[in-house]
Amino acid sequence: MSAQPHSYAAADPETALKYAIQHIRGDRVQIVEGVIEPVSPSWDHEAAADVVREQIGPAVRRLGCVAGSGNLDLPGSSNWYVPDLAVVPRDLAKGAGALLPDQTLLVVEVTSESNADTDRTAKRRRYAEYGAPLYLLVDRQERACTLFAEPGELGYTRVEGPHPFGTPVRLPEPFAVELDTSDLG
């Protein structure tokens, strides 16, 4: 007896690829410029994301949002991201399989040895292209934070940093939070 394949309607390769990665058992994966990558952060990596999450927590609650690492789809491209942290309105998060970068208020990526260049270049460019209003890059290899704002098709038009760990980083409205970056490294 052979197993019957699951049938679905996929009009194009992008849809088929994104469907397939959502149905991988076990590990979470993302697609970056057409390359499937496992998402398996170390505890040091998680600790850095948690430092940011804890500090923005009061603002996230005040704004009626949630902070987590849910899926972000970039339609029309072969990209499906799992950010280290994204802040999204609570009503959009309910029942959502994936959101779009322009539905976020903030996206945070924490670099690892294996993905630092991806977070510094490809994701920064794509988050801007898809309208993520704020992108915070926590670069553990460079021991610095950079805040990107005012997205456009050619990239972010405002860049603050890189700020060495230990230098406060101000998240603008609607957050109005000064991040203490001394515990990120």
C-alpha positions in Angstrom: 0.0 0.0 0.0 1.5 3.4 -1.0 0.8 6.7 0.6 -1.2 9.1 -1.4 0.5 12.4 -2.0 -1.2 15.5 -0.6 -2.7 17.5 -3.3 -2.8 21.2 -3.4 -3.2 23.9 -6.1 0.0 25.7 -6.8 -0.1 28.0 -9.7 3.6 28.9 -9.5 6.9 27.7 -8.0 6.9 30.5 -5.3 3.6 29.2 -3.9 4.7 25.6 -4.1 8.0 26.3 -2.3 6.3 28.4 0.5 3.7 25.7 0.9 6.4 23.0 1.2 8.4 24.7 3.9 5.4 25.3 6.0 4.8 21.6 6.1 8.3 20.4 7.1 8.1 18.4 10.2 10.3 19.2 13.1 12.6 22.1 12.3 11.5 25.6 11.3 13.0 26.9 8.1 13.1 30.1 6.2 13.8 30.9 2.6 16.4 33.7 1.9 16.8 34.6 -1.8 15.6 31.1 -2.8 17.8 29.2 -0.4 16.1 27.1 2.3 17.8 27.7 5.7 17.1 25.9 9.0 16.2 28.2 11.9 18.0 26.8 15.0 19.4 29.7 17.1 21.8 29.0 19.9 21.0 30.0 23.5 23.4 33.0 23.2 21.4 34.1 20.2 18.1 33.7 22.0 19.4 35.6 25.0 20.2 38.6 22.9 16.7 38.6 21.3 15.3 38.2 24.8 17.2 41.3 26.1 15.4 43.4 23.4 12.0 41.7 24.0 12.1 42.4 27.7 12.9 46.1 27.2 10.3 46.7 24.6 7.6 44.7 26.5 5.8 47.6 28.2 5.6 49.5 24.8 4.4 46.4 23.0 1.6 45.9 25.5 0.7 49.7 25.5 0.4 49.5 21.7 -1.8 46.4 21.8 0.8 44.3 20.0 2.6 41.0 20.4 6.3 40.3 20.0 7.5 37.0 18.6 9.2 35.1 15.8 6.2 34.4 13.5 6.5 33.9 9.8 6.9 36.8 7.4 6.0 36.3 3.7 7.5 38.5 1.0 5.1 37.9 -1.9 6.4 37.9 -5.4 9.8 36.8 -4.2 11.4 33.5 -3.1 11.6 34.8 0.5 9.9 33.6 3.6 11.5 34.9 6.8 11.4 33.8 10.4 12.7 37.0 12.2 14.3 36.7 15.6 11.7 39.1 16.8 8.8 41.1 15.2 6.3 43.3 16.8 2.8 43.1 15.2 -0.7 44.4 16.1 -2.4 41.7 18.2 -5.5 41.7 16.0 -3.4 40.8 12.9 -1.5 38.1 14.8 -4.7 36.1 15.6 -5.0 33.2 13.3 -2.4 34.5 10.9 -0.1 31.9 9.2 2.2 34.6 8.0 2.2 38.4 7.9 3.9 40.9 5.6 6.8 43.1 6.7 4.7 46.2 6.3 2.3 44.8 8.9 5.0 44.9 11.5 6.0 47.9 13.7 9.5 46.5 14.3 11.7 43.7 13.0 14.8 42.5 14.9 17.4 40.2 13.6 20.3 38.9 15.7 23.3 37.8 13.7 25.0 34.4 14.1 28.3 33.3 12.6 26.3 31.4 9.9 23.9 34.2 8.9 25.5 37.6 9.7 25.9 38.7 6.1 22.3 37.6 5.3 21.0 39.8 8.1 23.3 42.7 7.2 22.5 42.8 3.5 19.7 40.6 2.0 17.3 40.9 4.9 17.9 44.6 5.4 17.3 45.3 1.7 14.1 43.1 1.6 12.7 44.4 4.8 13.0 48.0 3.4 11.6 46.9 0.0 8.5 45.3 1.7 7.9 48.2 4.0 9.0 47.1 7.5 9.1 50.5 9.2 11.9 49.8 11.7 14.6 47.2 11.4 17.0 46.7 14.3 20.1 44.7 13.5 21.9 43.2 16.6 25.2 42.3 15.1 26.9 40.0 17.6 30.0 39.5 15.5 30.6 43.3 15.2 29.3 43.8 18.8 27.1 46.7 17.5 23.4 47.6 16.9 22.1 49.5 13.9 18.6 50.9 13.6 17.2 51.3 10.0 14.1 53.4 9.4 12.1 55.0 6.7 11.9 52.2 4.2 11.8 52.6 0.4 12.4 50.5 -2.7 16.1 51.4 -2.7 16.6 50.6 1.0 16.2 52.4 4.3 16.7 56.2 4.1 17.6 56.7 7.7 20.3 54.7 9.5 21.4 55.2 13.1 24.5 53.3 14.0 26.3 51.1 14.2 26.3 51.7 17.9 28.8 49.6 19.9 27.2 47.4 22.5 26.9 49.4 25.7 25.6 52.5 23.8 21.9 53.2 24.3 19.8 52.9 21.1 16.6 55.0 20.9 13.6 53.3 19.2 11.4 56.1 17.9 7.6 56.4 18.2 5.5 54.5 18.6 7.9 52.8 20.9 9.8 55.7 22.5 12.1 53.3 24.2 15.8 53.6 24.9 17.4 50.2 24.6 20.2 49.3 27.0 22.5 47.3 24.7 25.2 46.4 27.3 23.8 42.8 27.8 23.5 41.9 24.1 27.0 40.5 23.6 
